[in-house]
Amino acid sequence: MPLRALIYVRLSSFAGERDTSTSPERQEEACRNYAQAHGWTVVEVISDLDVSGSDKGLRLDRPGLRKVRERWADVDVLLFAKLDRIARNVADWNNLREEAEQHGVALVSIGESLDLTTPNGVFVANVLQSFAQLEAAVISSRTREAVAYMAREGRHRGGMPAFGWTAGPHPEQRGFRLVLHPERSVVLRAIIERVLAGESTWNIVDDLNRRGVGSPEGKGWAPDTLRKLLRRPILRGMQMHRRQLVRGDDGLPIRPHEPLVDDDTWHALQAELDRRSTTGGNNASVPYLLRGLVVCDLCGVRMNRQSQAGKPSVMVCGRRSRTGERCPGVAVGRLRLESHVAERFLAIFGDLPVTEEESIESPRGNLREVEEALAAVMQEMSTVEPGTNEDEVLQEQRKALYRERQRLRAVPSAPAVRIRQTGETFAEVWERSELLERNALLMSQIAEVRIKKGSRGRHGLDPNRVVIRWKGVLAEAAGAEEVVPVG
């Protein structure tokens, strides 16, 4: 009975018929001729096209090779054109060879004419694999250096620009650089502002799709698409290569592209996304003006909005106190309450100037960025083999980052922000703001709105039921009652 042969074909960059030296067709033809000469039956041809043999994220878990490993019981021989088609790493090669031996499958490399069932054949294969591993490391190092060089020069290395950017002529040299797209960057910036204001990604996605705003893939917006977009380092102008940040000799990320947000906004955005991923914040209900502020005076539990078809929306308590006992319950008309609180807020703060925190350059400079870069470099070092060119580059970056961190830590700390007036009053900001911005204004000055139990049969809102507890020195200076100390 003839042996059953399985052919494996791999090509890193598939160039079709134009690549005649290592094309998939050429590899398959060589393997079929070898099988025919030995009287073997080819049962299947499995390919990995556009897949690198040295990719740290795949290696032996390439889609095609994974399928080969699932077929050990169905074949007697695995045929491939050259050793570097199957692996570019000695450890990977030996793991695959031992796995094949355990299943009684012989490995045959056509190009080297090796009999891998003998000790001499295994020895020669290991030597050749060592050279293949060295070649892969050199190629990886050269590619990384080329990408880093183009990043330092501020040049775009080709491909589809990220959503929000477009390729434009480089002002100082040949080639292109990524600059903000005049329309898509506005869309992306608005999305970031809405997320930071507390709006759920579901609401944002629904709104974008309803208005027909173009998405990155052109297939409509989805929450996952939006969240991935907001995690991309290019928002800060940084360059990625093989899922790693491109770094300079000092170990810090290179920023060749025009940024959309500053570092403070980036960190605030990531913190908000992290919070939602752990608390389920993306599934929050549709926001309303007093969301997160109204409290039942009887039991101290937050009150929530409740709506029924054909009836006015009301605010109701959670029905249970902190001790677990039943609460008699408090309810109040939502719209009347919102109108009352907004009126009181504007009466106290309307003519006062709005202030904001402004980042100022600290003598400690970018200590936070250095520490983040150091952690990332240490993590990347754990994924590369010691002694390789890539490991040596990372070692030098680590040393440079340690020196920079030590220098920055020796600098006396200083305030990183200062308070400045925006030139607008609270009333002016309120007038031009949407719902979420108004909610943020209220939360900046109100600690809570406590609702007391009302009398049966009374229509309208009794102001005596509402106790607004203000917070901060601004409220105290304005003469507000029930001011809660902050800090």
Secondary structure, 3 states (H helix, E strand, C coil): CCCEEEEEEEECCCCHHHCCCCCHHHHHHHHHHHHHHCCCEEEEEEEEECCCCCCCCCHHHCHHHHHHHCCHHHCCEEEECCHHHHCCCHHHHHHHHHHHHHCCCEEEECCCCEECCCHHHHHHHHHHHHHHHHHHHHHHHHHHHHHHHHHHCCCCCCCCCCCCEEEEECCCCCCEEEEECCCHHHHHHHHHHHHHCCCCHHHHHHHHHHCCCCCCCCCCCCHHHHHHHHCCHHHHCCCEECCEECECCCCCECCCCCCCCCHHHHHHHHHHHHHHHHHCHHHCCCCCCCCCCEEECCCCCECEEECCCCCCCEEECCCECCCCCECCCCEEEHHHHHHHHHHHHHHHHCCCEEEEEEECCCCCCCHHHHHHHHHHHHHHHCCCCCCCHHHHHHHHHHHHHHHHHHHHHCCCCCCCEEEEEEEEEHHHHHHHCCHHHHHHHHHHHEEEEEECCCCCCCCCCCHHHEEEEEECHHHHHCCCCCEECCC
